[in-house]
């Protein structure tokens, strides 16, 4: 690797070759990699180096020499300050092509298989890539005695007031705005992070796309909530669609939103959401996919890759509340799911019971420990589904899959880099039939993938 010779503050021309994994433009100056936030593939820009690292530099655009024909005006008025989206200035169809290229880049970097020989399919996008998120988590603050709610600006701790987020469902926008007004009208103390005074930290709003159910969660720094009864009454009066009002207490100095203690203030503990012909009860802290419309497409791709005939034994590793396993249960002989979080397994069992599935069982534990035990007992899976966190599969699980040798592995990934690394490991025994990117989060740099791997030796 050539040593970086670019100096901080230096200005130079750059042609942007592709998008990086975080949505920044990538160019090369004297064979050195330069990342430029906001720059798009094909653009010719003059940049100024802002940060220098051993293997790359970061720069900002000083002047645009030739813009991309795919550059568009962002819909969001605070797009450039917020940082929640990275690609609103990029035509949506071009985003889909760039996300496929991000998957290819990850394979080039982390996998020894020749990526040119792999079937990497066009990214599955949305018909309408706006207002798709079913949950918002907006920090609350005060500015000029007015209550504001939104996200911290890019690379700063300045709260950006967001009254109309164009990727949030319109109901969550409306609910957050009205709750914000209620907090102001009732003069309920707003948490001040620097002084560590006040009470209300965050407004969380979640809507069921299919049911219209709405849940409001107020994250507070302490249990005592001033004018609580009045607050509940006003939310009920102004937002009759709200089925569940919840308080969560988080007094810690932390970037985590939720604390450990949750109190139901009014209504139901759960709201309901429907995916296909399955319904799910969502509590305040339950994990659920943020884009229900694309989740159906994603799970249908998993079903397609599993290619079940009714005779297969299926393992749903990292099963969470059981969504993927239940999506496949009707076409499988048996589904066994596991997760290390006991509450998730409780929810998965309830979900299976509510839908009347008798061929689904769930266990608390690690897949790499349970799988060998089941094989020893004479139960061997034909299909293993993995849907790990961003860090990818545990090394011990990958070794276990290579030992157990199920006929098919379906890998659901939210991080192309860890997917590429894990495919590299599994390629000792498995061939990659194809990789299908799915755009779960339009206008951001994130891309989800479903990879089908088949036993080859």
CORJO-V853558 format. One record per pair of residues at least 4 apart in sequence whose ideal C-beta (glycine too) atoms are under 6 Angstrom apart, sorted by the first residue. I is the first residue (numbers start at 1). J is the second residue. D is the distance in whole Angstrom. If there is no record, write none. Layout:
i->(I:I)
j->(J:J)
d->(D:D)
This chain:
i->(2:4:4:6:6:6:8:8:10:11:11:12:13:14:14:14:14:15:15:16:16:16:16:16:17:17:18:18:18:19:20:20:20:21:22:23:23:23:24:24:24:25:25:25:27:29:33:34:34:35:36:36:39:39:39:40:40:40:42:43:43:44:44:45:45:46:46:47:47:48:48:48:49:49:50:50:50:51:52:67:70:70:70:71:72:74:74:74:75:76:76:78:78:79:81:81:82:82:83:84:85:85:86:86:87:87:88:90:90:92:96:96:99:99:99:100:100:102:102:103:103:103:104:106:106:106:106:107:107:107:108:110:110:110:111:111:111:112:113:118:119:120:121:123:123:124:124:125:126:129:130:131:131:132:133:133:133:134:134:134:134:134:135:135:136:136:136:136:137:137:137:138:138:138:138:139:139:140:140:140:140:141:141:142:143:147:147:147:147:148:149:149:149:150:150:150:150:151:152:152:153:153:163:164:165:168:168:169:171:172:172:175:175:175:176:176:178:178:179:182:183:186:186:186:188:188:188:189:189:190:190:191:191:191:191:192:192:199:199:200:200:201:201:202:202:204:205:206:207:208:208:208:208:209:210:211:213:213:213:214:214:215:215:216:216:217:217:217:218:219:219:220:220:220:221:222:223:227:232:232:232:234:235:235:235:243:243:243:244:244:244:245:245:245:246:246:247:247:248:248:248:249:249:250:258:262:264:269:270:270:270:271:272:272:273:273:274:275:276:278:282:282:287:289:291:294:294:298:299:301:301:302:302:302:303:305:305:305:306:306:306:308:308:308:311:312:312:312:312:313:313:313:313:314:314:314:314:315:315:315:316:316:316:316:316:317:317:318:318:319:319:319:319:320:320:321:321:321:322:322:322:322:324:325:325:328:329:329:329:334:335:336:337:337:338:338:338:338:339:339:342:345:345:348:349:352:352:363:365:365:367:367:368:368:368:371:371:374:375:375:381:382:382:383:383:384:384:385:386:386:387:388:388:390:390:391:392:392:393:393:393:398:400:402:405:407:408:409:410:411:412:413:413:414:419:426:426:429:430:431:431:432:433:433:434:435:435:436:437:437:438:440:441)
j->(31:32:52:10:49:57:49:52:49:48:62:29:46:27:29:45:47:27:44:25:27:39:41:43:26:27:26:41:101:98:24:26:35:102:445:86:87:445:35:36:37:36:39:40:34:34:56:57:59:58:47:59:43:45:61:68:71:90:68:67:68:65:66:61:64:62:63:59:61:59:60:62:57:59:58:59:60:58:57:71:90:91:94:89:91:79:88:89:166:88:166:82:160:88:153:160:151:160:154:151:443:444:444:445:95:443:443:94:95:129:123:125:123:437:447:123:437:416:447:120:416:437:115:110:416:417:420:111:115:420:115:417:420:421:420:423:424:424:427:432:434:435:436:437:439:297:438:439:442:442:166:169:170:291:167:168:290:169:207:209:290:292:206:290:168:172:176:205:202:204:257:149:150:176:203:159:202:149:190:200:203:148:159:190:148:180:183:184:190:161:176:180:203:159:160:161:162:160:157:159:158:160:177:173:173:172:173:207:207:205:207:205:214:239:203:205:238:239:203:234:188:227:230:231:200:226:227:198:199:198:200:198:200:201:221:197:198:220:221:218:220:219:221:219:257:217:216:215:214:213:271:272:273:292:274:272:243:271:272:241:242:244:271:242:245:246:248:284:247:248:250:225:247:249:251:251:249:231:245:265:266:238:239:242:245:267:268:271:267:268:271:265:266:267:264:284:263:265:258:259:262:259:261:259:285:284:269:283:281:282:283:282:279:281:280:282:279:296:296:326:286:288:320:295:440:298:440:438:327:436:450:324:410:450:328:410:450:452:328:383:410:312:331:332:333:332:333:382:383:333:334:381:382:328:332:335:383:336:381:384:324:325:335:337:385:367:386:387:388:325:337:339:348:339:344:344:347:348:326:337:348:351:385:335:337:332:335:357:360:359:360:361:348:362:363:365:367:370:344:345:364:362:364:362:362:357:360:370:369:370:371:397:396:397:400:400:404:379:380:404:406:406:407:406:408:406:409:410:393:411:412:392:393:414:415:418:418:422:397:398:422:425:404:429:455:455:454:453:452:451:450:419:449:448:449:430:453:457:453:454:456:453:452:454:452:449:451:450:447:449:448:448:446)
d->(6:6:6:6:5:5:5:5:5:5:6:6:5:4:6:6:5:6:5:4:5:5:6:5:6:6:5:5:6:4:5:5:6:6:5:3:5:3:5:6:5:4:3:6:5:5:4:5:5:5:6:5:5:6:6:4:6:6:5:6:5:4:4:5:6:5:4:4:6:6:6:5:5:5:5:6:5:4:5:5:6:4:4:6:5:4:4:5:5:6:5:5:5:5:5:5:6:5:3:5:4:5:6:5:5:5:5:6:5:5:4:5:5:6:4:5:5:6:6:6:5:5:6:6:4:5:4:5:4:5:6:6:4:5:4:5:4:6:6:6:4:5:5:4:5:6:5:5:6:3:6:5:6:5:5:5:5:6:6:6:6:6:4:6:5:4:6:5:6:5:5:4:5:6:5:6:6:5:5:5:6:5:4:5:5:5:5:4:6:4:6:5:6:6:5:5:4:6:6:6:5:5:6:6:6:5:5:5:4:4:6:4:6:6:5:5:5:6:5:5:5:5:6:6:6:6:6:4:5:5:6:4:6:4:5:5:5:5:6:6:6:5:6:4:6:4:6:5:5:4:5:6:4:5:4:5:5:4:5:5:5:4:5:5:5:5:6:5:5:5:5:6:6:6:5:6:5:6:6:6:5:6:5:6:6:5:5:6:5:5:5:4:4:6:6:5:5:5:5:6:5:5:4:3:6:5:5:6:4:6:5:5:6:6:5:6:5:6:6:6:5:5:6:4:5:6:5:5:4:5:4:6:6:6:6:5:6:4:6:5:5:5:4:5:5:5:6:4:5:6:5:5:5:6:5:5:5:6:4:5:6:4:6:4:5:4:5:5:5:6:3:5:6:6:5:6:4:5:5:6:3:5:6:4:5:5:5:5:5:5:5:5:6:5:5:5:5:5:5:6:5:5:5:5:5:5:4:6:6:5:5:5:4:4:4:5:6:4:5:6:5:6:5:6:5:5:5:5:6:5:4:5:5:6:4:6:3:5:5:5:5:5:6:5:6:5:6:4:6:4:6:4:5:5:6:5:6:6:4:6:4:6:4:6:6:5:5:5:5:5:5:5:4)
